[in-house]
């Protein structure tokens, strides 16, 4: 598990939530879509880190 990678994933998720919220406030569908995409990217990054952790546990 890389704390740095998890931190980046969390940051991407927060950034996405903020952008989606901004899109909701301004009514900009592009901002909303980009925000959701960033959140999905953050979730994928967390998933990758989970897989890495599981592999490390099984190898030890």
Biopython code that builds the backbone (N, CA, C, O; Angstrom):
import numpy as np
from Bio.PDB.StructureBuilder import StructureBuilder

atoms = [
    (1, "UNK", "N", (0.843, -1.183, 0.000)),
    (1, "UNK", "CA", (0.000, 0.000, 0.000)),
    (1, "UNK", "C", (0.879, 1.234, 0.000)),
    (1, "UNK", "O", (1.782, 1.385, 0.823)),
    (2, "UNK", "N", (0.601, 2.068, -0.901)),
    (2, "UNK", "CA", (1.323, 3.326, -0.965)),
    (2, "UNK", "C", (0.428, 4.430, -0.413)),
    (2, "UNK", "O", (-0.625, 4.737, -0.973)),
    (3, "UNK", "N", (0.860, 5.006, 0.674)),
    (3, "UNK", "CA", (0.084, 6.093, 1.270)),
    (3, "UNK", "C", (-0.025, 7.246, 0.281)),
    (3, "UNK", "O", (-1.061, 7.903, 0.186)),
    (4, "UNK", "N", (1.051, 7.480, -0.449)),
    (4, "UNK", "CA", (1.050, 8.564, -1.433)),
    (4, "UNK", "C", (-0.004, 8.319, -2.518)),
    (4, "UNK", "O", (-0.724, 9.239, -2.905)),
    (5, "UNK", "N", (-0.092, 7.082, -3.004)),
    (5, "UNK", "CA", (-1.078, 6.762, -4.037)),
    (5, "UNK", "C", (-2.501, 6.876, -3.509)),
    (5, "UNK", "O", (-3.390, 7.362, -4.208)),
    (6, "UNK", "N", (-2.716, 6.429, -2.282)),
    (6, "UNK", "CA", (-4.055, 6.541, -1.684)),
    (6, "UNK", "C", (-4.429, 8.012, -1.475)),
    (6, "UNK", "O", (-5.581, 8.401, -1.666)),
    (7, "UNK", "N", (-3.454, 8.812, -1.086)),
    (7, "UNK", "CA", (-3.701, 10.239, -0.887)),
    (7, "UNK", "C", (-4.072, 10.902, -2.209)),
    (7, "UNK", "O", (-4.979, 11.733, -2.264)),
    (8, "UNK", "N", (-3.369, 10.531, -3.263)),
    (8, "UNK", "CA", (-3.691, 11.078, -4.586)),
    (8, "UNK", "C", (-5.095, 10.667, -5.014)),
    (8, "UNK", "O", (-5.837, 11.469, -5.581)),
    (9, "UNK", "N", (-5.454, 9.424, -4.744)),
    (9, "UNK", "CA", (-6.788, 8.937, -5.108)),
    (9, "UNK", "C", (-7.870, 9.688, -4.337)),
    (9, "UNK", "O", (-8.900, 10.055, -4.901)),
    (10, "UNK", "N", (-7.634, 9.911, -3.059)),
    (10, "UNK", "CA", (-8.591, 10.651, -2.245)),
    (10, "UNK", "C", (-8.693, 12.091, -2.733)),
    (10, "UNK", "O", (-9.786, 12.653, -2.801)),
    (11, "UNK", "N", (-7.560, 12.680, -3.068)),
    (11, "UNK", "CA", (-7.559, 14.045, -3.594)),
    (11, "UNK", "C", (-8.337, 14.154, -4.891)),
    (11, "UNK", "O", (-9.066, 15.122, -5.104)),
    (12, "UNK", "N", (-8.184, 13.163, -5.757)),
    (12, "UNK", "CA", (-8.906, 13.163, -7.033)),
    (12, "UNK", "C", (-10.408, 13.043, -6.776)),
    (12, "UNK", "O", (-11.211, 13.678, -7.459)),
    (13, "UNK", "N", (-10.779, 12.237, -5.802)),
    (13, "UNK", "CA", (-12.189, 12.080, -5.459)),
    (13, "UNK", "C", (-12.774, 13.392, -4.924)),
    (13, "UNK", "O", (-13.869, 13.795, -5.318)),
    (14, "UNK", "N", (-12.048, 14.047, -4.036)),
    (14, "UNK", "CA", (-12.506, 15.325, -3.472)),
    (14, "UNK", "C", (-12.596, 16.382, -4.567)),
    (14, "UNK", "O", (-13.560, 17.145, -4.631)),
    (15, "UNK", "N", (-11.583, 16.417, -5.426)),
    (15, "UNK", "CA", (-11.591, 17.363, -6.538)),
    (15, "UNK", "C", (-12.819, 17.130, -7.426)),
    (15, "UNK", "O", (-13.471, 18.079, -7.860)),
    (16, "UNK", "N", (-13.119, 15.875, -7.684)),
    (16, "UNK", "CA", (-14.273, 15.540, -8.505)),
    (16, "UNK", "C", (-15.585, 15.943, -7.863)),
    (16, "UNK", "O", (-16.481, 16.448, -8.539)),
    (17, "UNK", "N", (-15.704, 15.724, -6.558)),
    (17, "UNK", "CA", (-16.933, 16.113, -5.855)),
    (17, "UNK", "C", (-17.124, 17.628, -5.904)),
    (17, "UNK", "O", (-18.234, 18.119, -6.106)),
    (18, "UNK", "N", (-16.029, 18.357, -5.716)),
    (18, "UNK", "CA", (-16.113, 19.820, -5.762)),
    (18, "UNK", "C", (-16.502, 20.291, -7.157)),
    (18, "UNK", "O", (-17.325, 21.196, -7.301)),
    (19, "UNK", "N", (-15.920, 19.687, -8.175)),
    (19, "UNK", "CA", (-16.239, 20.102, -9.540)),
    (19, "UNK", "C", (-17.683, 19.745, -9.898)),
    (19, "UNK", "O", (-18.368, 20.516, -10.571)),
    (20, "UNK", "N", (-18.136, 18.590, -9.454)),
    (20, "UNK", "CA", (-19.525, 18.211, -9.708)),
    (20, "UNK", "C", (-20.478, 19.183, -9.000)),
    (20, "UNK", "O", (-21.480, 19.611, -9.572)),
    (21, "UNK", "N", (-20.152, 19.523, -7.755)),
    (21, "UNK", "CA", (-20.990, 20.470, -7.015)),
    (21, "UNK", "C", (-21.013, 21.828, -7.707)),
    (21, "UNK", "O", (-22.061, 22.469, -7.795)),
    (22, "UNK", "N", (-19.859, 22.261, -8.196)),
    (22, "UNK", "CA", (-19.792, 23.530, -8.916)),
    (22, "UNK", "C", (-20.649, 23.469, -10.180)),
    (22, "UNK", "O", (-21.335, 24.432, -10.523)),
    (23, "UNK", "N", (-20.604, 22.361, -10.846)),
    (23, "UNK", "CA", (-21.437, 22.179, -12.028)),
    (23, "UNK", "C", (-22.912, 22.224, -11.696)),
    (23, "UNK", "O", (-23.712, 22.734, -12.481)),
    (24, "UNK", "N", (-23.280, 21.699, -10.543)),
    (24, "UNK", "CA", (-24.676, 21.765, -10.111)),
    (24, "UNK", "C", (-25.089, 23.205, -9.814)),
    (24, "UNK", "O", (-26.194, 23.626, -10.154)),
    (25, "UNK", "N", (-24.192, 23.951, -9.181)),
    (25, "UNK", "CA", (-24.489, 25.345, -8.835)),
    (25, "UNK", "C", (-24.629, 26.197, -10.089)),
    (25, "UNK", "O", (-25.548, 27.009, -10.205)),
    (26, "UNK", "N", (-23.707, 26.001, -11.024)),
    (26, "UNK", "CA", (-23.698, 26.839, -12.222)),
    (26, "UNK", "C", (-24.591, 26.294, -13.334)),
    (26, "UNK", "O", (-24.876, 26.991, -14.308)),
    (27, "UNK", "N", (-25.025, 25.052, -13.184)),
    (27, "UNK", "CA", (-25.841, 24.437, -14.219)),
    (27, "UNK", "C", (-25.024, 23.985, -15.420)),
    (27, "UNK", "O", (-25.565, 23.795, -16.509)),
    (28, "UNK", "N", (-23.715, 23.811, -15.220)),
    (28, "UNK", "CA", (-22.819, 23.414, -16.315)),
    (28, "UNK", "C", (-22.712, 21.891, -16.358)),
    (28, "UNK", "O", (-22.068, 21.298, -15.492)),
    (29, "UNK", "N", (-23.328, 21.251, -17.346)),
    (29, "UNK", "CA", (-23.279, 19.786, -17.411)),
    (29, "UNK", "C", (-21.875, 19.238, -17.658)),
    (29, "UNK", "O", (-21.567, 18.114, -17.263)),
    (30, "UNK", "N", (-21.023, 20.035, -18.312)),
    (30, "UNK", "CA", (-19.652, 19.584, -18.564)),
    (30, "UNK", "C", (-18.874, 19.470, -17.257)),
    (30, "UNK", "O", (-18.152, 18.495, -17.047)),
    (31, "UNK", "N", (-19.015, 20.459, -16.379)),
    (31, "UNK", "CA", (-18.348, 20.388, -15.072)),
    (31, "UNK", "C", (-18.880, 19.208, -14.267)),
    (31, "UNK", "O", (-18.111, 18.505, -13.612)),
    (32, "UNK", "N", (-20.171, 18.992, -14.314)),
    (32, "UNK", "CA", (-20.746, 17.868, -13.577)),
    (32, "UNK", "C", (-20.172, 16.549, -14.083)),
    (32, "UNK", "O", (-19.800, 15.686, -13.289)),
    (33, "UNK", "N", (-20.101, 16.395, -15.393)),
    (33, "UNK", "CA", (-19.593, 15.154, -15.977)),
    (33, "UNK", "C", (-18.114, 14.956, -15.656)),
    (33, "UNK", "O", (-17.693, 13.852, -15.313)),
    (34, "UNK", "N", (-17.328, 16.027, -15.769)),
    (34, "UNK", "CA", (-15.904, 15.922, -15.451)),
    (34, "UNK", "C", (-15.702, 15.584, -13.975)),
    (34, "UNK", "O", (-14.813, 14.809, -13.624)),
    (35, "UNK", "N", (-16.528, 16.168, -13.121)),
    (35, "UNK", "CA", (-16.440, 15.867, -11.690)),
    (35, "UNK", "C", (-16.732, 14.404, -11.409)),
    (35, "UNK", "O", (-16.036, 13.764, -10.622)),
    (36, "UNK", "N", (-17.756, 13.881, -12.049)),
    (36, "UNK", "CA", (-18.084, 12.465, -11.860)),
    (36, "UNK", "C", (-16.971, 11.569, -12.390)),
    (36, "UNK", "O", (-16.670, 10.532, -11.799)),
    (37, "UNK", "N", (-16.366, 11.965, -13.496)),
    (37, "UNK", "CA", (-15.263, 11.179, -14.059)),
    (37, "UNK", "C", (-14.073, 11.162, -13.107)),
    (37, "UNK", "O", (-13.432, 10.126, -12.932)),
    (38, "UNK", "N", (-13.775, 12.298, -12.494)),
    (38, "UNK", "CA", (-12.662, 12.353, -11.541)),
    (38, "UNK", "C", (-12.950, 11.484, -10.322)),
    (38, "UNK", "O", (-12.048, 10.838, -9.787)),
    (39, "UNK", "N", (-14.199, 11.468, -9.885)),
    (39, "UNK", "CA", (-14.562, 10.615, -8.762)),
    (39, "UNK", "C", (-14.381, 9.140, -9.123)),
    (39, "UNK", "O", (-13.893, 8.349, -8.315)),
    (40, "UNK", "N", (-14.776, 8.784, -10.333)),
    (40, "UNK", "CA", (-14.607, 7.406, -10.784)),
    (40, "UNK", "C", (-13.129, 7.043, -10.847)),
    (40, "UNK", "O", (-12.738, 5.937, -10.473)),
    (41, "UNK", "N", (-12.310, 7.975, -11.321)),
    (41, "UNK", "CA", (-10.868, 7.735, -11.376)),
    (41, "UNK", "C", (-10.312, 7.496, -9.975)),
    (41, "UNK", "O", (-9.484, 6.608, -9.772)),
    (42, "UNK", "N", (-10.768, 8.283, -9.021)),
    (42, "UNK", "CA", (-10.325, 8.103, -7.638)),
    (42, "UNK", "C", (-10.718, 6.740, -7.098)),
    (42, "UNK", "O", (-9.938, 6.098, -6.395)),
    (43, "UNK", "N", (-11.923, 6.297, -7.423)),
    (43, "UNK", "CA", (-12.380, 4.984, -6.966)),
    (43, "UNK", "C", (-11.548, 3.870, -7.594)),
    (43, "UNK", "O", (-11.207, 2.893, -6.927)),
    (44, "UNK", "N", (-11.226, 4.017, -8.865)),
    (44, "UNK", "CA", (-10.394, 3.012, -9.539)),
    (44, "UNK", "C", (-9.014, 2.970, -8.895)),
    (44, "UNK", "O", (-8.467, 1.893, -8.657)),
    (45, "UNK", "N", (-8.458, 4.130, -8.618)),
    (45, "UNK", "CA", (-7.132, 4.167, -7.984)),
    (45, "UNK", "C", (-7.161, 3.474, -6.622)),
    (45, "UNK", "O", (-6.234, 2.744, -6.272)),
    (46, "UNK", "N", (-8.234, 3.706, -5.852)),
    (46, "UNK", "CA", (-8.359, 3.027, -4.562)),
    (46, "UNK", "C", (-8.466, 1.518, -4.768)),
    (46, "UNK", "O", (-7.886, 0.740, -4.010)),
    (47, "UNK", "N", (-9.196, 1.116, -5.776)),
    (47, "UNK", "CA", (-9.324, -0.312, -6.081)),
    (47, "UNK", "C", (-7.992, -0.952, -6.419)),
    (47, "UNK", "O", (-7.706, -2.069, -5.990)),
    (48, "UNK", "N", (-7.183, -0.247, -7.184)),
    (48, "UNK", "CA", (-5.853, -0.753, -7.532)),
    (48, "UNK", "C", (-5.012, -0.927, -6.268)),
    (48, "UNK", "O", (-4.305, -1.922, -6.113)),
    (49, "UNK", "N", (-5.097, 0.045, -5.375)),
    (49, "UNK", "CA", (-4.336, -0.057, -4.126)),
    (49, "UNK", "C", (-4.843, -1.215, -3.276)),
    (49, "UNK", "O", (-4.048, -1.886, -2.617)),
    (50, "UNK", "N", (-6.151, -1.463, -3.278)),
    (50, "UNK", "CA", (-6.701, -2.605, -2.547)),
    (50, "UNK", "C", (-6.156, -3.916, -3.099)),
    (50, "UNK", "O", (-5.804, -4.816, -2.336)),
    (51, "UNK", "N", (-6.087, -4.023, -4.415)),
    (51, "UNK", "CA", (-5.548, -5.229, -5.044)),
    (51, "UNK", "C", (-4.085, -5.409, -4.650)),
    (51, "UNK", "O", (-3.662, -6.514, -4.310)),
    (52, "UNK", "N", (-3.317, -4.330, -4.696)),
    (52, "UNK", "CA", (-1.904, -4.408, -4.294)),
    (52, "UNK", "C", (-1.781, -4.899, -2.859)),
    (52, "UNK", "O", (-0.944, -5.750, -2.558)),
    (53, "UNK", "N", (-2.617, -4.361, -1.971)),
    (53, "UNK", "CA", (-2.582, -4.777, -0.569)),
    (53, "UNK", "C", (-2.906, -6.264, -0.424)),
    (53, "UNK", "O", (-2.245, -6.973, 0.336)),
    (54, "UNK", "N", (-3.919, -6.735, -1.149)),
    (54, "UNK", "CA", (-4.299, -8.141, -1.071)),
    (54, "UNK", "C", (-3.183, -9.051, -1.572)),
    (54, "UNK", "O", (-2.928, -10.105, -0.988)),
    (55, "UNK", "N", (-2.528, -8.653, -2.636)),
    (55, "UNK", "CA", (-1.427, -9.454, -3.175)),
    (55, "UNK", "C", (-0.282, -9.506, -2.164)),
    (55, "UNK", "O", (0.287, -10.572, -1.927)),
    (56, "UNK", "N", (0.052, -8.373, -1.573)),
    (56, "UNK", "CA", (1.134, -8.339, -0.587)),
    (56, "UNK", "C", (0.812, -9.229, 0.606)),
    (56, "UNK", "O", (1.686, -9.938, 1.105)),
    (57, "UNK", "N", (-0.446, -9.199, 1.068)),
    (57, "UNK", "CA", (-0.855, -10.034, 2.203)),
    (57, "UNK", "C", (-0.709, -11.517, 1.868)),
    (57, "UNK", "O", (-0.244, -12.303, 2.693)),
    (58, "UNK", "N", (-1.105, -11.888, 0.664)),
    (58, "UNK", "CA", (-1.045, -13.295, 0.267)),
    (58, "UNK", "C", (0.386, -13.766, 0.085)),
    (58, "UNK", "O", (0.688, -14.940, 0.299)),
    (59, "UNK", "N", (1.267, -12.860, -0.308)),
    (59, "UNK", "CA", (2.665, -13.235, -0.491)),
    (59, "UNK", "C", (3.420, -13.345, 0.821)),
    (59, "UNK", "O", (4.450, -14.014, 0.893)),
    (60, "UNK", "N", (2.919, -12.699, 1.849)),
    (60, "UNK", "CA", (3.608, -12.753, 3.163)),
    (60, "UNK", "C", (3.108, -13.859, 3.957)),
    (60, "UNK", "O", (3.562, -14.065, 5.083)),
]
sb = StructureBuilder()
sb.init_structure("model")
sb.init_model(0)
sb.init_chain("A")
sb.init_seg("    ")
for serial, (resi, resn, name, xyz) in enumerate(atoms, 1):
    if name == "N":
        sb.init_residue(resn, " ", resi, " ")
    sb.init_atom(name, np.array(xyz, "f"), 0.0, 1.0, " ", f" {name:<3s}", serial, name[0])
structure = sb.get_structure()
